[in-house]
Amino acid sequence: GYLKKSKMLKGVFLLVDIRHEPSGNDKTMYDWIVYNGFSPIVVATKLDKIKRSQIQKQISLIRAGLSAAENTAVIPYSAQTKQGREEIYTLLDSYLETNE
């Protein structure tokens, strides 16, 4: 109900594991978010678990697996190293500035 009715909701994040192709549940959730009028922000977690050389390949795999729109943000993120945190904060700031 919250996702459908909230007047305060500015964006929706979808967390996926960067190490794997999106699951059926990931795809269903992505499609549901889009169906409800949002542009999901995909956060690809566990970045610290893959090699740097694999990042772009895995992002492409996630985009393809979700059938994500070209303008969908896919942000690689590591809770351990905090890599990607500033990119998420910048994106959040832009949402807050444009929707105040």
N, CA and C of each residue as an Amber inpcrd file, in Angstrom:
protein
   300
   0.7880000  -1.1880000   0.0000000   0.0000000   0.0000000   0.0000000
   0.8420000   1.2680000   0.0000000   1.9390000   1.2650000   0.7550000
   2.7810000   2.4590000   0.8600000   3.3050000   2.8860000  -0.5080000
   3.8060000   1.9440000  -1.2690000   4.3770000   2.2930000  -2.5720000
   3.3320000   2.8620000  -3.5270000   2.1040000   2.4500000  -3.3810000
   1.0510000   2.9230000  -4.2710000   0.4170000   4.2280000  -3.8130000
   0.3860000   4.4750000  -2.4890000  -0.4020000   5.5850000  -1.9670000
   0.3980000   6.7640000  -1.4240000   1.6730000   6.5750000  -1.1390000
   2.4400000   7.6350000  -0.4970000   2.6190000   8.8430000  -1.4110000
   2.2990000  10.0060000  -0.8890000   2.4900000  11.2610000  -1.6250000
   3.9160000  11.7730000  -1.4330000   4.6190000  11.2430000  -0.4370000
   5.9720000  11.6920000  -0.1140000   7.0590000  10.8920000  -0.8570000
   6.6970000   9.7540000  -1.4090000   7.6700000   8.8720000  -2.0420000
   8.2580000   9.5210000  -3.2890000   9.5710000   9.6510000  -3.3280000
  10.2630000  10.2920000  -4.4480000  10.9130000   9.2860000  -5.3990000
  11.3020000   8.1400000  -4.8740000  11.9810000   7.1380000  -5.6850000
  11.9520000   5.7970000  -4.9840000  12.2650000   4.7490000  -5.7470000
  12.2640000   3.3960000  -5.2060000  13.5830000   2.7250000  -5.5740000
  14.2310000   2.1670000  -4.5650000  15.4750000   1.4410000  -4.7630000
  15.1850000  -0.0480000  -4.8300000  15.8680000  -0.7200000  -5.7400000
  15.7950000  -2.1730000  -5.8390000  17.2080000  -2.6970000  -5.6300000
  17.4040000  -3.4950000  -4.5920000  18.7140000  -4.0640000  -4.3070000
  18.8230000  -5.4400000  -4.9440000  19.9060000  -5.6340000  -5.6920000
  20.1980000  -6.9310000  -6.3070000  21.6470000  -7.2830000  -5.9990000
  21.9730000  -8.5420000  -6.0810000  23.3250000  -9.0310000  -5.8390000
  24.1140000  -8.9440000  -7.1460000  25.1910000  -8.1650000  -7.1450000
  25.9730000  -7.9470000  -8.3730000  26.6130000  -9.2380000  -8.8790000
  26.7470000 -10.2270000  -8.0180000  27.4400000 -11.4620000  -8.4070000
  26.5840000 -12.3770000  -9.2720000  25.2750000 -12.1400000  -9.3010000
  24.3690000 -13.0770000  -9.9650000  23.4340000 -12.3740000 -10.9370000
  22.9650000 -13.1190000 -11.9060000  21.9110000 -12.6300000 -12.7950000
  20.6630000 -12.3950000 -11.9370000  19.8810000 -11.3630000 -12.2360000
  18.6850000 -11.1010000 -11.4310000  17.7550000 -12.3170000 -11.3790000
  17.2160000 -12.5440000 -10.2000000  16.2870000 -13.6670000 -10.0060000
  14.9160000 -13.3080000 -10.5760000  14.0460000 -14.2890000 -10.6050000
  12.6710000 -14.0450000 -11.0240000  11.9990000 -13.0180000 -10.1320000
  12.2820000 -13.0840000  -8.8310000  11.7170000 -12.1070000  -7.8980000
  12.2480000 -10.6960000  -8.1710000  13.5380000 -10.5880000  -8.5070000
  14.1170000  -9.2840000  -8.8450000  13.4030000  -8.6940000 -10.0570000
  13.2090000  -9.5210000 -11.0740000  12.5510000  -9.0780000 -12.3070000
  11.0970000  -8.6750000 -12.0340000  10.3980000  -9.4830000 -11.2620000
   9.0090000  -9.1700000 -10.9170000   8.9300000  -7.8430000 -10.1770000
   9.8260000  -7.6390000  -9.2190000   9.8120000  -6.3940000  -8.4500000
  10.1460000  -5.2000000  -9.3400000  11.1370000  -5.3500000 -10.2170000
  11.4920000  -4.2690000 -11.1510000  10.2780000  -3.9000000 -12.0040000
   9.6470000  -4.9030000 -12.5780000   8.4810000  -4.6610000 -13.4320000
   7.3470000  -3.9990000 -12.6490000   7.1330000  -4.4220000 -11.4120000
   6.0740000  -3.8660000 -10.5810000   6.3510000  -2.3920000 -10.2690000
   7.6120000  -2.0720000  -9.9700000   7.9940000  -0.6830000  -9.6870000
   7.7110000   0.1900000 -10.9080000   8.1220000  -0.2790000 -12.0870000
   7.8910000   0.4680000 -13.3340000   6.3930000   0.6040000 -13.5970000
   5.6600000  -0.4750000 -13.4280000   4.2080000  -0.4780000 -13.6520000
   3.5090000   0.5660000 -12.7830000   4.0410000   0.7910000 -11.6040000
   3.4420000   1.7460000 -10.6790000   3.9710000   3.1680000 -10.8570000
   4.6740000   3.4040000 -11.9610000   5.0370000   4.7570000 -12.3330000
   6.3590000   5.2820000 -11.8210000   7.2040000   4.4100000 -11.3160000
   8.5000000   4.8420000 -10.8080000   9.6250000   4.3880000 -11.7310000
  10.7220000   5.1330000 -11.7020000  11.9560000   4.6930000 -12.3560000
  12.8410000   4.1180000 -11.2570000  12.9430000   2.8070000 -11.1820000
  13.7140000   2.2150000 -10.0880000  15.1940000   2.5900000 -10.1580000
  15.7820000   2.7100000  -8.9990000  17.2230000   2.8850000  -8.8760000
  17.7370000   1.5280000  -8.4140000  18.5240000   0.8880000  -9.2490000
  19.0120000  -0.4500000  -8.9380000  20.3660000  -0.3120000  -8.2420000
  20.4470000  -0.8610000  -7.0320000  21.7010000  -0.8770000  -6.2890000
  22.2150000  -2.3050000  -6.3260000  23.3510000  -2.4730000  -6.9940000
  23.9690000  -3.7920000  -7.1470000  24.9450000  -3.9850000  -5.9830000
  24.4910000  -4.7250000  -4.9780000  25.2480000  -4.8850000  -3.7390000
  26.3600000  -5.9290000  -3.8630000  27.1700000  -5.9800000  -2.8380000
  28.2640000  -6.9540000  -2.7010000  29.3660000  -6.7290000  -3.7360000
  29.5820000  -5.4710000  -4.0640000  30.6090000  -5.0950000  -5.0370000
  31.9860000  -5.6120000  -4.6350000  32.2540000  -5.6520000  -3.3340000
  33.5690000  -6.0880000  -2.8480000  33.8220000  -7.5730000  -3.0950000
  32.8030000  -8.3130000  -3.5020000  32.9270000  -9.7620000  -3.7160000
  33.3350000 -10.1350000  -5.1420000  33.4400000  -9.1340000  -6.0330000
  33.8470000  -9.4380000  -7.4070000  35.1000000  -8.6380000  -7.7640000
  35.7740000  -9.0860000  -8.8070000  36.9610000  -8.3780000  -9.2860000
  36.5520000  -7.1140000 -10.0150000  37.3860000  -6.1140000  -9.9340000
  37.1330000  -4.8340000 -10.6030000  36.8810000  -5.0330000 -12.0940000
  37.5810000  -5.9740000 -12.7060000  37.4320000  -6.2190000 -14.1420000
  36.0650000  -6.8120000 -14.4990000  35.3130000  -7.3050000 -13.5190000
  34.0100000  -7.9230000 -13.7700000  32.8400000  -6.9460000 -13.6200000
  33.0860000  -5.7660000 -13.1000000  32.0020000  -4.8490000 -12.7560000
  31.1120000  -4.5320000 -13.9470000  31.6760000  -4.0540000 -15.0480000
  30.8500000  -3.6670000 -16.2030000  30.0980000  -4.8500000 -16.7900000
  30.7350000  -6.0130000 -16.8130000  30.0680000  -7.2250000 -17.3170000
  28.8590000  -7.5490000 -16.4540000  29.0050000  -7.4710000 -15.1460000
  27.9070000  -7.7950000 -14.2360000  26.7910000  -6.7580000 -14.3060000
  27.1410000  -5.4930000 -14.4790000  26.1180000  -4.4550000 -14.6360000
  25.3110000  -4.7090000 -15.9080000  25.9980000  -5.0690000 -16.9830000
  25.3000000  -5.3950000 -18.2340000  24.3870000  -6.6000000 -18.0520000
  24.8480000  -7.5870000 -17.3120000  24.0510000  -8.7790000 -17.0320000
  22.7930000  -8.4120000 -16.2360000  22.9360000  -7.5230000 -15.2780000
  21.7950000  -7.0750000 -14.4680000  20.8070000  -6.3030000 -15.3380000
  21.3140000  -5.3710000 -16.1370000  20.4310000  -4.6020000 -17.0380000
  19.6390000  -5.5310000 -17.9550000  20.3350000  -6.4870000 -18.5490000
  19.6840000  -7.4220000 -19.4720000  18.6840000  -8.3020000 -18.7270000
  19.0690000  -8.7980000 -17.5680000  18.1990000  -9.6830000 -16.7940000
  16.9290000  -9.0120000 -16.3200000  17.0070000  -7.7020000 -16.0690000
  15.8280000  -6.9530000 -15.6390000  15.0720000  -6.3520000 -16.8140000
  15.6560000  -6.4190000 -18.0110000  15.1280000  -5.6990000 -19.1760000
  14.9620000  -4.2270000 -18.8120000  15.9970000  -3.7020000 -18.1620000
  15.9540000  -2.3330000 -17.6350000  16.0190000  -1.3030000 -18.7570000
  15.2910000  -0.2320000 -18.5600000  15.3410000   0.8900000 -19.4930000
  16.7580000   1.4580000 -19.4970000  17.1410000   2.0340000 -20.6190000
  18.4960000   2.5560000 -20.7710000  18.8410000   3.6180000 -19.7280000
  17.8460000   4.3890000 -19.3070000  18.1020000   5.4590000 -18.3470000
  18.0160000   4.9990000 -16.8880000  17.7990000   3.7090000 -16.6580000
  17.7380000   3.1840000 -15.2930000  19.1190000   3.2390000 -14.6580000
  19.1880000   3.8690000 -13.4850000  20.4500000   3.9320000 -12.7520000
  20.7520000   2.5700000 -12.1440000  21.9550000   2.0580000 -12.4120000
  22.4410000   0.8350000 -11.7770000  23.7400000   1.2190000 -11.0780000
  23.7040000   1.1930000  -9.7520000  24.8340000   1.6660000  -8.9620000
  25.4830000   0.4900000  -8.2460000  26.7350000   0.1790000  -8.5980000
  27.4560000  -0.8590000  -7.8620000  27.7950000  -0.3370000  -6.4650000
  27.5720000  -1.1740000  -5.4330000  27.7440000  -0.7160000  -4.0630000
  28.3130000  -1.8160000  -3.1730000  29.1870000  -1.3840000  -2.2620000
  29.7310000  -2.2910000  -1.2530000  29.4810000  -1.7010000   0.1270000
  28.7490000  -2.4130000   0.9610000  28.5290000  -1.9770000   2.3390000
  29.8290000  -2.0480000   3.1250000  30.7100000  -2.9430000   2.7200000
  31.9650000  -3.1350000   3.4320000  32.9410000  -1.9810000   3.1710000
  33.1350000  -1.6450000   1.8960000  34.1220000  -0.6080000   1.5480000
  33.4940000   0.7600000   1.3570000  32.1740000   0.8100000   1.2930000
  31.3970000   2.0430000   1.0600000  31.5400000   2.5680000  -0.3670000
  32.1300000   1.7790000  -1.2540000  32.2260000   2.1790000  -2.6550000
  30.8190000   2.2860000  -3.2270000  30.5290000   3.3920000  -3.8910000
  29.2170000   3.6420000  -4.4670000  28.3260000   4.5060000  -3.5770000
  28.7250000   4.6920000  -2.3350000  27.9120000   5.4610000  -1.3900000
  27.7170000   6.9020000  -1.8400000  28.7760000   7.5470000  -2.2900000
  28.6670000   8.9480000  -2.7120000  27.7470000   9.0900000  -3.9250000
  27.8010000   8.1310000  -4.8260000  26.9230000   8.1490000  -5.9990000
  25.4540000   8.0470000  -5.5740000  25.1860000   7.2130000  -4.5810000
  23.8190000   7.0900000  -4.0690000  23.3960000   8.3860000  -3.3990000
  24.2730000   8.9640000  -2.5850000  23.9530000  10.2380000  -1.9110000
  23.6880000  11.3470000  -2.9220000  24.4830000  11.4080000  -3.9730000
  24.2950000  12.4250000  -5.0120000  22.9340000  12.2440000  -5.6830000
  22.5900000  11.0090000  -5.9710000  21.2960000  10.7160000  -6.5800000
  20.1510000  11.1020000  -5.6420000  20.2810000  10.7790000  -4.3720000
  19.2640000  11.1630000  -3.3860000  19.1190000  12.6800000  -3.3110000
  20.2450000  13.3920000  -3.2940000  20.2110000  14.8570000  -3.2620000
  19.4620000  15.4100000  -4.4720000  19.6980000  14.8330000  -5.6380000
  19.0360000  15.3330000  -6.8540000  17.5200000  15.1060000  -6.7780000
  17.0970000  13.9800000  -6.2080000  15.6730000  13.7180000  -6.0300000
  15.0500000  14.7410000  -5.0910000  15.7460000  15.0200000  -4.0060000
  15.2070000  15.9570000  -3.0230000  15.1550000  17.3740000  -3.5590000
  16.1530000  17.7800000  -4.3380000  16.1860000  19.1290000  -4.9000000
  15.0810000  19.3450000  -5.9260000  14.8460000  18.3470000  -6.7680000
  13.8720000  18.5260000  -7.8590000  12.4420000  18.2970000  -7.4010000
  12.2550000  17.7200000  -6.2350000  10.9020000  17.3960000  -5.7910000
  10.4800000  18.1380000  -4.5290000  11.1690000  19.2100000  -4.1720000
  10.7930000  19.9610000  -2.9670000   9.6180000  20.8440000  -3.2360000
